[in-house]
Each structure stands twice: as structure tokens, then as C-alpha cells.
Amino acid sequence: MAIGQATRKEPIPAPLLDEPHTGAKQETAVFAGGCFWGVQSVYNRVKGVEHTTAGYSGGSANTATYDQVTTETTGHAESLKIVYDPSKISYGTLLRIFFSVVHDPTQLNRQGPDVGTSYRSAIFYTSEEQKKIAEAYIAQLDSEKIYPAKIVTQVVPLKGFYDGEAYHQDYADHNPNNPYIQVCDVPKMAALKVQFPDLFKEYNGH
């Protein structure tokens, strides 16, 4: 569960540095913030997000399977590829959601009940612009002491994204009564609606 979800009603501050409007119709962001089920369940409900894919980043193609990644020996993190319309939502706003309702960025190599490097907090940037925005935002949040501890999120280049298995896609929506989903992911979706009501959209599958 993301930090402060139970008590925080207002979102964390917006990034002071954000991407300029270039006229691009589509851009891609890749984030890792614990189990990809919960990360996907949040971004599926964000206006301006066109498509999401749960998968793996940080390791090589030949180890990008769930069975191998869960051994914690592959270097992969459970990740989410987000295809979005930058005229409707900015990269900085995606980061703001990532750091507020998606996960706790102060937890090292774990999120809630999930422990291991595959559950680490990471931003896989696809451009120098994304790197600059992400690093500046982390510095901003740390300097403002938004969290009780220092942010441990990695900011690293995206070397490859590998789609996860079909049964992982939209898992939270296909299995709403799963106890893990009820405890770990339903609160994240609720927090998104509370903290970002203007960005929240209902989701009924791809």
C-alpha cells in the first residue's frame, strides 16, 4: 500500500519541472513499483493513458518470464509500460501518481508483502528529458521532506521491455475478489479517485 494512503487526502506536490508540449501524439513511460498488478490497475484508470502492458525490465530477453523473474536472479523488475497522450497528461503527472498512490518509494527492494529486487522502485527512462524530469522530481520531493525517509527509486535507462504473460494483463480487474487484490490494489484505485478526481476514469478492459 502506498505511503499515507490511509490518511492522505491531497496529492503530493506537482513536479516543478515537466515535459514541454511538443505536439507529439503518443509517448511511452515505463515504471516499476512493486507487483505489476497494482501498478497496472492504477494507470488503467488515468485519463490520457491509452494502453498499458505488464512486463519485465532491467534484465535480458531470455530471462523475461515470471518463473525466472521470481527467483530474484534475473535483474528484472516487474514493470509497466504506459502508452499515453502527452496532450492530455504529462510525464510529470504520471510520475506524481507513481509517487503518491502507486507505491511507497522509500521501500528498498520490496513493496508491502512482496520482497525482492523484482519489486524494486524504478523509473526506466526512454529519453534524456524523462531522466531530467524524474531526477528533478525526486530531488524536489526529498528536499520538501514529503516522506519520512529518503526516496530509493532508481532512475535508469530503458534497455528493453518484455511483455508479461497473458494471465498477468489486467489481473486485478479479472480477479477483483482475490484477497491480495482486495488488500493491496483496491486501496490504490480508491486513492487515485480521491487524490486525482479530475484524472480518474472508469476502466472496463482494453
C-alpha positions as CSV (number, residue, x, y, z in Angstrom):
1,M,0.0,0.0,0.0
2,A,1.4,3.4,-0.9
3,I,2.6,5.6,1.9
4,G,-0.1,7.7,3.5
5,Q,-2.9,6.2,1.6
6,A,-5.0,5.7,4.7
7,T,-4.6,9.3,5.8
8,R,-3.6,11.4,2.8
9,K,-6.5,13.1,1.0
10,E,-4.4,15.6,-1.0
11,P,-1.9,14.5,-3.6
12,I,1.8,15.2,-3.2
13,P,3.0,18.4,-4.9
14,A,3.3,18.5,-8.6
15,P,6.7,18.5,-10.2
16,L,8.3,21.9,-10.8
17,L,9.9,20.6,-13.9
18,D,7.8,18.8,-16.6
19,E,8.0,18.0,-20.2
20,P,7.3,20.7,-22.8
21,H,4.4,20.4,-25.2
22,T,6.0,19.2,-28.4
23,G,2.8,18.2,-30.4
24,A,3.6,14.5,-30.1
25,K,0.5,12.3,-30.1
26,Q,1.9,9.4,-28.2
27,E,4.7,8.7,-25.7
28,T,5.8,5.8,-23.6
29,A,6.8,5.6,-19.9
30,V,8.0,2.6,-18.0
31,F,7.7,2.4,-14.2
32,A,8.4,-0.4,-11.7
33,G,6.6,0.0,-8.3
34,G,6.1,-3.5,-6.8
35,C,3.8,-6.1,-8.1
36,F,2.7,-5.0,-11.6
37,W,-0.9,-6.0,-11.0
38,G,-1.4,-3.0,-8.8
39,V,0.6,-0.6,-10.9
40,Q,-1.5,-1.5,-14.0
41,S,-4.7,-1.3,-12.1
42,V,-4.0,2.4,-11.3
43,Y,-2.8,3.6,-14.7
44,N,-5.6,1.9,-16.5
45,R,-7.8,4.4,-14.7
46,V,-5.9,7.6,-15.6
47,K,-7.2,9.9,-18.3
48,G,-4.8,10.3,-21.1
49,V,-3.4,6.8,-20.7
50,E,-4.2,4.9,-23.9
51,H,-2.7,1.4,-23.2
52,T,-0.7,-0.4,-20.5
53,T,1.2,-3.6,-20.6
54,A,2.6,-5.5,-17.6
55,G,6.0,-6.9,-18.1
56,Y,9.7,-7.0,-17.2
57,S,12.6,-4.6,-17.4
58,G,16.1,-4.5,-16.2
59,G,17.3,-7.9,-17.3
60,S,17.8,-9.8,-20.6
61,A,15.2,-11.2,-23.0
62,N,16.0,-14.8,-22.3
63,T,15.1,-14.4,-18.6
64,A,11.9,-12.4,-19.0
65,T,9.4,-15.0,-17.7
66,Y,7.5,-14.9,-14.5
67,D,9.0,-18.2,-13.2
68,Q,12.5,-16.9,-13.8
69,V,11.9,-13.3,-12.5
70,T,10.5,-14.6,-9.2
71,T,13.8,-16.4,-8.5
72,E,15.2,-12.8,-7.9
73,T,18.3,-13.7,-10.0
74,T,17.5,-12.1,-13.4
75,G,17.9,-8.4,-12.7
76,H,14.4,-7.8,-13.9
77,A,11.8,-5.7,-12.1
78,E,8.1,-6.2,-12.6
79,S,7.3,-3.2,-14.7
80,L,4.5,-1.4,-16.5
81,K,4.7,0.1,-20.0
82,I,2.4,3.1,-20.3
83,V,1.4,4.5,-23.7
84,Y,-0.1,7.9,-23.2
85,D,-1.2,11.0,-25.0
86,P,1.1,13.9,-23.9
87,S,-1.6,16.5,-24.9
88,K,-3.9,15.0,-22.3
89,I,-1.5,14.1,-19.5
90,S,2.2,14.9,-18.9
91,Y,5.1,12.7,-17.9
92,G,5.4,14.7,-14.7
93,T,1.8,14.0,-13.8
94,L,2.3,10.2,-14.4
95,L,5.3,10.5,-12.0
96,R,3.1,12.3,-9.5
97,I,0.7,9.4,-9.5
98,F,3.5,7.0,-9.3
99,F,5.0,8.6,-6.2
100,S,1.7,9.1,-4.4
101,V,-0.8,6.3,-4.9
102,V,1.0,3.6,-6.8
103,H,3.7,2.6,-4.3
104,D,5.9,3.7,-1.4
105,P,9.1,5.0,-3.0
106,T,11.0,4.8,0.3
107,Q,10.9,0.9,0.5
108,L,14.1,-0.7,-0.9
109,N,13.6,-3.9,-2.9
110,R,10.1,-4.5,-1.6
111,Q,6.5,-3.3,-1.6
112,G,4.2,-4.4,1.2
113,P,4.2,-8.2,1.4
114,D,6.4,-8.6,-1.8
115,V,10.1,-8.8,-1.1
116,G,13.0,-8.9,-3.6
117,T,14.7,-6.8,-6.3
118,S,12.0,-7.7,-8.8
119,Y,9.7,-5.5,-6.7
120,R,12.1,-2.5,-6.5
121,S,11.1,1.0,-7.2
122,A,12.4,2.1,-10.6
123,I,11.9,4.6,-13.4
124,F,13.1,3.3,-16.8
125,Y,13.5,6.5,-18.8
126,T,13.2,6.5,-22.6
127,S,14.8,9.9,-23.2
128,E,17.1,12.4,-21.5
129,E,14.1,14.6,-21.0
130,Q,12.4,11.9,-18.9
131,K,15.6,11.3,-16.9
132,K,15.9,15.0,-16.1
133,I,12.3,15.3,-15.0
134,A,12.4,12.2,-12.9
135,E,15.7,13.1,-11.1
136,A,14.5,16.7,-10.5
137,Y,11.2,15.5,-9.1
138,I,12.9,13.0,-6.7
139,A,15.2,15.8,-5.5
140,Q,12.2,18.1,-5.1
141,L,10.2,15.6,-3.0
142,D,13.2,14.7,-0.9
143,S,14.0,18.4,-0.2
144,E,10.4,19.1,0.8
145,K,10.5,16.0,3.1
146,I,7.2,14.7,1.6
147,Y,8.1,11.2,3.1
148,P,9.5,10.2,6.4
149,A,12.5,8.6,4.7
150,K,14.6,9.2,1.6
151,I,13.3,8.1,-1.8
152,V,15.1,5.0,-3.1
153,T,13.7,4.9,-6.6
154,Q,16.2,4.0,-9.3
155,V,16.3,6.2,-12.4
156,V,17.9,4.1,-15.1
157,P,17.8,3.9,-18.9
158,L,15.3,1.6,-20.5
159,K,17.3,-1.1,-22.3
160,G,14.3,-3.4,-23.0
161,F,10.8,-4.1,-22.0
162,Y,9.4,-7.6,-22.3
163,D,5.7,-8.2,-22.2
164,G,4.5,-10.3,-19.3
165,E,2.4,-13.5,-19.7
166,A,-1.2,-13.0,-20.9
167,Y,-2.7,-14.0,-17.5
168,H,-0.9,-11.1,-15.8
169,Q,-2.5,-8.5,-18.0
170,D,-5.3,-6.6,-16.2
171,Y,-5.1,-9.3,-13.4
172,A,-6.6,-7.0,-10.8
173,D,-9.7,-6.4,-13.0
174,H,-10.1,-10.0,-13.9
175,N,-9.7,-11.2,-10.3
176,P,-11.3,-8.5,-8.2
177,N,-12.2,-10.9,-5.3
178,N,-8.6,-12.2,-4.9
179,P,-7.6,-11.4,-1.3
180,Y,-4.3,-10.0,-2.4
181,I,-6.0,-7.6,-4.8
182,Q,-8.5,-6.6,-2.2
183,V,-5.8,-5.8,0.4
184,C,-3.0,-4.4,-1.9
185,D,-4.6,-2.9,-5.0
186,V,-8.2,-1.9,-4.4
187,P,-6.9,0.8,-1.9
188,K,-4.6,2.2,-4.7
189,M,-7.5,2.6,-7.1
190,A,-9.6,4.3,-4.4
191,A,-6.7,6.6,-3.6
192,L,-6.4,7.6,-7.2
193,K,-10.1,8.6,-7.3
194,V,-9.8,10.6,-4.1
195,Q,-6.5,12.4,-4.8
196,F,-6.9,12.9,-8.6
197,P,-10.6,13.0,-9.3
198,D,-10.2,15.0,-12.5
199,L,-7.8,12.4,-13.9
200,F,-9.8,9.3,-12.8
201,K,-11.7,7.3,-15.4
202,E,-13.6,4.1,-15.1
203,Y,-12.0,1.1,-16.7
204,N,-13.7,-1.9,-18.4
205,G,-10.8,-3.6,-20.0
206,H,-8.7,-3.0,-23.2
